[in-house]
């Protein structure tokens, strides 16, 4: 209750600030265009943007913005995650290499990280490079990489997630890996492993009774998982969920339940406009025509307003289901699927053929269960039909990855 009251107070406070701003605009000259902002304010805006996107959006506007980007004291933050291969090469040659001495933070989370090791070597010798953030829990590899290529690294920021209900074997394995970050190498650099228990950000719901009877509210939740034991009620679950978590605040949504109707997924997405990552056990249409589903008003609204860039489908999917998915998520960058070997050609041809307005942003395809022959089939298809000019294909941890 105290958390809810505090949240309400914050909302009232923000509203008062907005009212004051509107009142001032009536008496003073208001800034009507972005270009009228001072350099200081523009730099603050850049702080919230990945430099690559800021560069694309503003560099060619005029000479003033070009000078702002060339300003030597502007720190550069690099984030390489959902990025196409061509964009990465542009990023490397136009931003990273010319301005490596200004890089202050570096985040790298891409399955083709091994191909990007040259980036680490480029920035390794610059003393101003202060922060590196990457998602792997291996102290020995980090020690070797830092000692060899990043001796001037000052801050090592490593973040990961751990579920406390793992079995004893998993917990012991986890603790063994974590304890390696307490060796002499880390201690002499005064890099200490700490555990911070934040307020709940990931909510798991195992059944409808738990959802209906829950008396708690999780104001900081940004991720929701409906587990494999969750049974879908006949009525909409939106009201019940919104009583537990702020739906508009969610950024990641996972449906582990096999029998969750796709139309109810769409309905929930209508109330979660900030979700960027979606995981589905399957696409369940219940013999409904995909054409009729696409004509639905809610489908059309969700297609226009959603910001989903990453979709994972656990069970085998068909071409019809893939066509429905890309129609619903036209800003999709990364697609992870499971498919029958016989469907690979038709699905790959659909996703890679141009023009296809719904796949303009797609740059990574992952087949989660690598089968014998898939690699050869996909390479042969791409080369014979000239579907891609520049691409990388790899098998990593029994998953087939295609990046272009």
N, C-alpha and C positions, 0 to 999 in steps of 0.2 A: 504493500500500500504506500509505504514511504517513497519507493522508487517511482510509482505512478504519479504521486503528488509532485515529486521533484520534476518529473517530466512535464507535467502540466504547467508548473511554474516557469520552466524554461521556454515553453511555447508562448506563454503570456509575455515573457520578457522580450522574446524575439518579435512578437507582434508590436509591442511598444516601440521597438527600434525601427521597424518598418514604417510605423505611423509617423515618427519623427522625421524620417528620411523623406517621406512624401510631403510633409508640411514644408520642409526646407526647400524642396523643389519648386514650390509655389512662389517663393520669395527670391530665390537665387537662380542664376543661370544654370541649367542642368546640362551635364555632359550627355550628348545624344549618340555619339559614335565611339567605337573602341579606340580609334586612332587619336582621339582627343585626350586620352588618359596620359598622365605623366609617365616618364620612364620608370619611376619607382613602382608605380602600380602595375605596369605591364610586366615588370620582372616578377612581381608577386604572382601574377597570373601564370607566368611561365613555370613557376615553382610547382604548380599543381598539374602540369602537363608533362608527358613524356616529350623530350626534346625533339624526337623525330616528327611527332604530330604537330608540335608547335612550329617547327621549321617548315613543314609542308603547308601549313595554313597561313603563315604570316610572312615568310622570308621574301616572297616576290611581290608583296604589296607596294613597297616603295623603298627608297634609299634609307629612310630612317630605321625601318625594321631590319634591314640588312646590317646596319651599323650596330643595332641592339644585339643581334646574334653574334657579331664579331667582337663584342665587348669582352676583354680578357678576364674580367672578374666574375662573369656570369658562370656559375657552376653548372656542370652538365650531369644529368642523371640518365643512365642507360637502363632500358628495360627490354630485354629480348625474350619474348614469349610467343604469342600468336602473331607471327610475322612471316610474310612470304619470303621465298628465297631471293627473288629479285630485289625486294625491298631491303633485305638484310645486306646484300652487296652494296646497294646505294648507301645504306646507313654506315657501312664500314668505310667506304672510300670518301664520302662527303662529310661525315660527322665524326666518327670515332678516330680515324687516323689523323686528320688535320688538327683535331682539338683534344688529343689524348691527354695533354697536360692539364686540361680543365675538368676532367672526369672526377666527380666526387663520390658517386655511388654507381654500382653495377649489379643488376639483377639478371640472372640467366636461368631460365626454366624452359628448356626446349629439348625434345628427345634427340636432336641432332647436335647436342652440345659438343661432342667430340670433334665435329667439323669446325667448330667455332673456337678451338683452342688458340688459334692465331690471334684472336681478339685479346685473350689474356696476356699473351706475350707482348702485344703492342702497348698495353697500358701498364705492364708490370714494373717498368723502370721509373715510373713517375712518382715522386714522393707525395704529390698532392692527391694521388688516388688513395682515398681514406676508407672506403667502405665497400665490401663485396658481399653479396647476398645470393646464395645458391642453395638448391633444395636437395642436398644429399647428406646423409649421416654416416660419414666415414672419416674418422679423425686421422688415420694414417695417410690416406690419399691427400687430405687437406694439408697435412704437415709437409708432405713431399712437394706439393704444388707451390705452397707459400715459400718454402725454403729455396726452391729452384727458380721460381719466376716472379715472386712478389715479396722480396725481402724488405721492402719499405712499407708494407701494409701496416697500417696503424690500428684500424678497427676491424674486427671480424664479427659480423652480425649474422648469426645463424638462428633460424626460426623453424620449428617443426611442431607437429601435432602428435599426441600420444593418448590413446584411450585406456583408461585405468582398469577396464574389465578384461584385459587380455589374460590368457592363462599363464600359469607360472613359468612355463618354458619360454614363452614370448617375452614376458616381463624380464626374465633373467638375461635373455639375449639383448634386449633393449638396454638394460642397465650396463651390460658389458661394453656395448658400443659407446654409451654416454661417458662412462668412466675413462675412456681413452682420451677424452678432452681435458682430463686433469693431469696429464703427464707434465714432465719438466718443460717441454717445448711450449706448452700453453701457459704454464705458471710464470715462467720468466718474462713473458710478454704481458703479464697481468691480464690475460684473457681467461675469464672464469665462467664456467657454465652455471647458469642460474635458471631456476624454474619459477615462472610467474603464473600464478593462477588468476586468470582474468575472469570477469563475469561471463556467464554462459553466452556463447555465440553460435553454438551448433545444437539444435534441438532434434532429438530422435523421438519419433512416436511409433510405438509398436502395435497399438490397436486403437479402435475407435472409443472403447471405454476409457482408456487413459486420456484420450483427447477430451472427451466430454466431462470427465470428472476432475480434470486438472484445475487446481485453484491458483496456480502460479502464473505470473506474467514475466516474459523474458524480453525486456526492452532493448537489449543489445544483440539479440539474435540476428544473424545474417545468413544462416544456413539451416535448411530444414530437410530432414530425411524421414520418409514414410517407409517403414521396414517391410520385410517380406511377410510378416504376420499381420500386416494392416489390412483390414477388410473394408472395402468402400461402402459407405452407407448409401441408401437410396437418395437422400436429400443432399444438397450441396454442403461441402465441408468448409466453405470459405468463412462463414460466420464463426464456427467453432474454432478454427485456426486463428482467426484474427483476434479472438479473445485471449489467446495464449501468446502470440508473437505479432509484431508489426509486419504484416505481409509486404507492404511497400518497401520495407527496408531490406528484404532478402536479396542476396546476390547469387546464392547457389541452392539448387533444388534437386533432390534425389528421390526417385520412386523405385524402391526395391521390390515392391509388390507386383507380381506378375499379372494380376487381373485388373489393373487400374485402367479404366477406359481412356482412350486418348482424348476424347472430347471433354472429359472432366479435367484432364491435364491442361487443355487449352483454357478452360474456364478459370482454373487456378492461376494460370499465367496472366490472365486478364487483370488480376489483382496484385500481381507481383512484377511491376514494370522494370524493376532494377536488376532482375536476375540476368546474369551473364553466362552461367554454367548450368547445364541441365543434364541429368543422368536418368535414363529410363531403363527399366528391365526389358520392356518390349513395347511395340506399337500395337495396341489392341483396338481394332476398329469394329468388332462385333458385326461383321458382314455389312457394315455401312459403306457406301460408295465414297471413295476419297474425293471424288468430284463434288458430291453433295456437302461433305464436310468443309471443303474449301469455300463453298458459296455461303456458308454460315456467317452471319454478321459478326459474331464474336471472333471467329477465325480471322476475318478481314481486319478487325481492329487490332488484334494481337499481332498480326503480321506487320502492321504499320508501326506499332509503338514499341515492340519488344527490342531489347538490346542483347539478346543471346548470341554469343560468339563461339561457344563450345558445346557440342552435344555428343553424348555417349549412349549407345543403345546396346544392351547386354546380350539379348537373344538374337537369333538369326532374323534378318530383315530382308524385305523384298524391294524390288525397284519401285513398285507403287508406293510403299511406305517411305522410301527415301525421297521420292518426288514430293510427297506430302510434307516431309520434314523441311526440305529446303524452301518450299513455298511459304511455310510458316515462319522460317528463320532466315530471311534473305541477307542478314549480316553475318552469317556463319563463317568462321575462320578455320575451325578445327572440328572434324567429324570422326568419331570412333564408332565402328560398327562390327557386327559379327554376321557373316553371310555364308551361304552355301557356295561351294566352289564353282558350281555351274552358273551362279548369278554374278560372278565377279566382272566379267566382260561388260554386261549390259549396264551394271551399276557404275562401273568406272567410266565407261563411255559417256553416260549421261552426266556425271559430275565434271568431267574434264572437257567435254565438247563446248565449243563456243559458237555463236553467242548463247549464253544462258544467264540471264540477269539475276537469277536467284543464287548463283554460285560465284558472283563477281569477287567476293571477299575470301572465298575458300582457298586455303593454301596448304592444308595438312589433312591427309586421310590416313587413318589407322585401322587396320583389320586386327581385331583384338585376339583372335585365335588363328594363328598362322597354320595353314595346312600345306602339305607337300605340293609343290608345283605352283603355288599362288605367285611367288616372286617372279618366276619365268613367264607365267601367263600375263601378268601385269606389264612387265617390261616389253614383251613382244607386242602387246596391244598398243602401248604408247608409241613405240618406234614404228610399227607398221602403219598406223593411222595418223602419225605425227600429231598426237594430242598435246604434247608438251615439248618445248624447246630446251628448257633448263630445269632439271629436276634431280632429286636425290632419293634413292629408295634403299631401305635397310630393314633387316630383321633385328629387333632389339627385344630381349626377354620374351622370345616366342611371339612377338607382335610385329606385324608388317607395317612399316611407316613409309608414306610417300609425301615428299615435301617439294613444293614448286613455287 
